[in-house]
């Protein structure tokens, strides 16, 4: 059995980790919004195309 030592982060490291986590979260949120908007535009285009027939 191998024991892994627990590493204590300094306050500066904790702050940097928090900033990275926030940046990743915002990036993922933006990607979700982008996919949602693209989907809505594609669906709207299909609805408009079928309505014109």
Rosetta blueprint (number, residue, H / E / L):
1 X L
2 X L
3 X L
4 X L
5 X L
6 X L
7 X L
8 X L
9 X L
10 X L
11 X H
12 X H
13 X H
14 X H
15 X H
16 X H
17 X H
18 X H
19 X H
20 X H
21 X H
22 X H
23 X H
24 X H
25 X H
26 X H
27 X H
28 X H
29 X H
30 X H
31 X H
32 X H
33 X H
34 X H
35 X H
36 X H
37 X H
38 X H
39 X H
40 X H
41 X H
42 X H
43 X H
44 X H
45 X H
46 X H
47 X H
48 X H
49 X H
50 X H
51 X H
52 X H
53 X L
